[in-house]
């Protein structure tokens, strides 16, 4: 996995931890989860393109 895709993957996992912690501490936010889903989709696309 190239460096940029690895960095994007780490950022996606870190964002998941942050969004989950925010949800537990302050309650859910649909926009945060939507943003994380978009980020996860971009990450999945980058991984799929690099693994070709």
PyMOL commands that place a pseudoatom at each C-alpha (Angstrom):
pseudoatom trace, name=CA, resn=UNK, resi=1, chain=A, elem=C, hetatm=0, pos=[0.000, 0.000, 0.000]
pseudoatom trace, name=CA, resn=UNK, resi=2, chain=A, elem=C, hetatm=0, pos=[1.532, 3.340, -1.043]
pseudoatom trace, name=CA, resn=UNK, resi=3, chain=A, elem=C, hetatm=0, pos=[2.176, 6.019, 1.561]
pseudoatom trace, name=CA, resn=UNK, resi=4, chain=A, elem=C, hetatm=0, pos=[-0.740, 8.259, 0.599]
pseudoatom trace, name=CA, resn=UNK, resi=5, chain=A, elem=C, hetatm=0, pos=[-3.284, 5.438, 0.781]
pseudoatom trace, name=CA, resn=UNK, resi=6, chain=A, elem=C, hetatm=0, pos=[-1.837, 4.251, 4.086]
pseudoatom trace, name=CA, resn=UNK, resi=7, chain=A, elem=C, hetatm=0, pos=[-2.094, 7.785, 5.476]
pseudoatom trace, name=CA, resn=UNK, resi=8, chain=A, elem=C, hetatm=0, pos=[-5.693, 8.040, 4.282]
pseudoatom trace, name=CA, resn=UNK, resi=9, chain=A, elem=C, hetatm=0, pos=[-6.502, 4.700, 5.931]
pseudoatom trace, name=CA, resn=UNK, resi=10, chain=A, elem=C, hetatm=0, pos=[-4.968, 5.813, 9.232]
pseudoatom trace, name=CA, resn=UNK, resi=11, chain=A, elem=C, hetatm=0, pos=[-6.903, 9.085, 9.046]
pseudoatom trace, name=CA, resn=UNK, resi=12, chain=A, elem=C, hetatm=0, pos=[-10.149, 7.173, 8.437]
pseudoatom trace, name=CA, resn=UNK, resi=13, chain=A, elem=C, hetatm=0, pos=[-9.595, 4.919, 11.445]
pseudoatom trace, name=CA, resn=UNK, resi=14, chain=A, elem=C, hetatm=0, pos=[-8.635, 7.899, 13.608]
pseudoatom trace, name=CA, resn=UNK, resi=15, chain=A, elem=C, hetatm=0, pos=[-11.761, 9.750, 12.474]
pseudoatom trace, name=CA, resn=UNK, resi=16, chain=A, elem=C, hetatm=0, pos=[-13.870, 6.723, 13.409]
pseudoatom trace, name=CA, resn=UNK, resi=17, chain=A, elem=C, hetatm=0, pos=[-12.406, 6.775, 16.917]
pseudoatom trace, name=CA, resn=UNK, resi=18, chain=A, elem=C, hetatm=0, pos=[-13.047, 10.519, 17.252]
pseudoatom trace, name=CA, resn=UNK, resi=19, chain=A, elem=C, hetatm=0, pos=[-16.618, 10.339, 15.952]
pseudoatom trace, name=CA, resn=UNK, resi=20, chain=A, elem=C, hetatm=0, pos=[-17.392, 7.376, 18.219]
pseudoatom trace, name=CA, resn=UNK, resi=21, chain=A, elem=C, hetatm=0, pos=[-15.935, 9.165, 21.256]
pseudoatom trace, name=CA, resn=UNK, resi=22, chain=A, elem=C, hetatm=0, pos=[-17.931, 12.303, 20.412]
pseudoatom trace, name=CA, resn=UNK, resi=23, chain=A, elem=C, hetatm=0, pos=[-21.109, 10.258, 20.083]
pseudoatom trace, name=CA, resn=UNK, resi=24, chain=A, elem=C, hetatm=0, pos=[-20.558, 8.547, 23.436]
pseudoatom trace, name=CA, resn=UNK, resi=25, chain=A, elem=C, hetatm=0, pos=[-19.650, 11.779, 25.238]
pseudoatom trace, name=CA, resn=UNK, resi=26, chain=A, elem=C, hetatm=0, pos=[-22.044, 14.299, 23.712]
pseudoatom trace, name=CA, resn=UNK, resi=27, chain=A, elem=C, hetatm=0, pos=[-24.642, 12.356, 21.758]
pseudoatom trace, name=CA, resn=UNK, resi=28, chain=A, elem=C, hetatm=0, pos=[-24.937, 11.414, 18.136]
pseudoatom trace, name=CA, resn=UNK, resi=29, chain=A, elem=C, hetatm=0, pos=[-24.458, 13.776, 15.255]
pseudoatom trace, name=CA, resn=UNK, resi=30, chain=A, elem=C, hetatm=0, pos=[-25.750, 12.644, 11.888]
pseudoatom trace, name=CA, resn=UNK, resi=31, chain=A, elem=C, hetatm=0, pos=[-23.446, 15.026, 10.015]
pseudoatom trace, name=CA, resn=UNK, resi=32, chain=A, elem=C, hetatm=0, pos=[-20.346, 13.619, 11.712]
pseudoatom trace, name=CA, resn=UNK, resi=33, chain=A, elem=C, hetatm=0, pos=[-21.354, 10.072, 10.811]
pseudoatom trace, name=CA, resn=UNK, resi=34, chain=A, elem=C, hetatm=0, pos=[-22.216, 11.137, 7.269]
pseudoatom trace, name=CA, resn=UNK, resi=35, chain=A, elem=C, hetatm=0, pos=[-18.798, 12.763, 6.928]
pseudoatom trace, name=CA, resn=UNK, resi=36, chain=A, elem=C, hetatm=0, pos=[-17.101, 9.635, 8.204]
pseudoatom trace, name=CA, resn=UNK, resi=37, chain=A, elem=C, hetatm=0, pos=[-19.039, 7.460, 5.747]
pseudoatom trace, name=CA, resn=UNK, resi=38, chain=A, elem=C, hetatm=0, pos=[-17.932, 9.724, 2.887]
pseudoatom trace, name=CA, resn=UNK, resi=39, chain=A, elem=C, hetatm=0, pos=[-14.316, 9.521, 4.104]
pseudoatom trace, name=CA, resn=UNK, resi=40, chain=A, elem=C, hetatm=0, pos=[-14.565, 5.725, 4.364]
pseudoatom trace, name=CA, resn=UNK, resi=41, chain=A, elem=C, hetatm=0, pos=[-15.922, 5.584, 0.819]
pseudoatom trace, name=CA, resn=UNK, resi=42, chain=A, elem=C, hetatm=0, pos=[-13.060, 7.679, -0.513]
pseudoatom trace, name=CA, resn=UNK, resi=43, chain=A, elem=C, hetatm=0, pos=[-10.602, 5.456, 1.343]
pseudoatom trace, name=CA, resn=UNK, resi=44, chain=A, elem=C, hetatm=0, pos=[-12.194, 2.298, -0.046]
pseudoatom trace, name=CA, resn=UNK, resi=45, chain=A, elem=C, hetatm=0, pos=[-12.017, 3.754, -3.551]
pseudoatom trace, name=CA, resn=UNK, resi=46, chain=A, elem=C, hetatm=0, pos=[-8.354, 4.673, -3.147]
pseudoatom trace, name=CA, resn=UNK, resi=47, chain=A, elem=C, hetatm=0, pos=[-7.528, 1.195, -1.853]
pseudoatom trace, name=CA, resn=UNK, resi=48, chain=A, elem=C, hetatm=0, pos=[-9.422, -0.415, -4.737]
pseudoatom trace, name=CA, resn=UNK, resi=49, chain=A, elem=C, hetatm=0, pos=[-7.617, 1.715, -7.327]
pseudoatom trace, name=CA, resn=UNK, resi=50, chain=A, elem=C, hetatm=0, pos=[-4.193, 1.014, -5.819]
pseudoatom trace, name=CA, resn=UNK, resi=51, chain=A, elem=C, hetatm=0, pos=[-4.761, -2.731, -5.588]
pseudoatom trace, name=CA, resn=UNK, resi=52, chain=A, elem=C, hetatm=0, pos=[-5.365, -3.078, -9.346]
for i in range(1, 52): cmd.bond("trace and resi %d" % i, "trace and resi %d" % (i + 1))
show_as sticks, trace
zoom trace
